[in-house]
Amino acid sequence: MPRTFFRKERVHRAAEKRAGPEAVDGLIKALGSDDLRARLAAARALGEIGLGAKAAVPALNSTLEYIAARREAHNIARNLVGSPTDPALVQAEFEELDATESAVSEAIRKIEHRAGA
């Protein structure tokens, strides 16, 4: 894998470990990233912050909508042009979408549970 991939992964893990309520604004911004790994790391960190990340719930919900739209785009493309030229690449993206969706749903659950919602 490219060296930049490993650097991004280290940055994401470090951000998760240092995240606290003061990091919420930056993590909300990361939820809008084109990089699914950044969204995944942000969602995990927001879930760990819990109640202090309540302001992130709308952005987390928007991320779920983004994931659904991205899946739908893949389905439309498959219906229009048939099977993808690189099925492994599509499978990898679906796995990233699944992991991100799971982390976002878990973050919302943790935030709302801690808020008593």
N, C-alpha and C positions, 0 to 999 in steps of 0.2 A: 504494500500500500504506500501511497505517496507520504513523504515526510510531513506535509502540511496536515494530513488527516490526523496523525498522531499528536501534533501540536494542538489542533482544535480539541481533540479528546481531553488532553491534559487541562486546557483552559476551561472546558465545560465542567470537568470534575472539580477543579479548584473553585470555580464559581459556586458550585453546589455546596461545598464545604464551608465557604465564607458567607453564605447568604444569611441575611437576617432581615428584619422589617425595613431597615434602611435601604436594602437592595431591591425592594419591590418594584420601584419605577423602572429600573434597568431590566429587571426580569420581565416585566410587562412588555417592554420594547423588544426583548429577545423573542417573545411569543409571535412577533410579526416577521421574524427572520425567514428568508427563503431556505435556510439550512434547517432541515428537520431535526438534526442532532442538537442544534441550539434551542429549538422549541422544546425538545425532550428534556434537556438539562434545566431549562427555565421552569418547566412544569414540575419537575421533581423538586427543585429548590423551593418553589412556591408552596408545594404541599408540605414540605418540612417546616416552613415558616408558620403555616396554619393561619390562625385568626388574623395575624398581622398582615396577611396577604389578601384580605377580603376585597380590596379594591381591584384585585386581578381577576375576579370571577368573570366579569364581562369579556375580558380578553381571552380567558380560558375557554369560554363558550364560543367565541369567534374562532378559536383554533380548532375546536371540534367541527365547526361548519366548514372551515378550510379543508380539513381532512376528508370530510364527506364529499366536498366538491372535487377534490383531487382524485378520489377513488372513482367518482362518476365520470370524470374526464377520461380516465384510463378505460373504463367500460365502454364509453362512446367510441373512443379510438379503436378499441378491439372490434367493436361491431362494424365500424366503417372500413377498416383495413385488414381485419383478420388478426392472426396471431402476431405478437411483436417479433421484431427481428432479433431481440436479445431477451428471451424469457427470464433469464437469471437476473438481469438488471431490473426488470419489472417486479419480479418476486422480491428482490432486495428492497425496492421502494415500498412495496406493500408491507413488508416486515417492519420497516421504519415507521410507516403510517400506523400500523397496529401498536407498536411500542409507544409512540407519541400519544395516540388516542388513549391508551391505557393509563399513561402517566398523567394526562390532563384530567381524565375522569377521576383518578385517585386524588389528585390535588384538590379538585372541587369538593370531593367527598370529605377530605380532611379539613379543608377550610370551613365548610358548612357545618361539619360535626363539632368542630371546636367553637363555632359561633353559636351552637345550640339550635341551628336551623333545622 
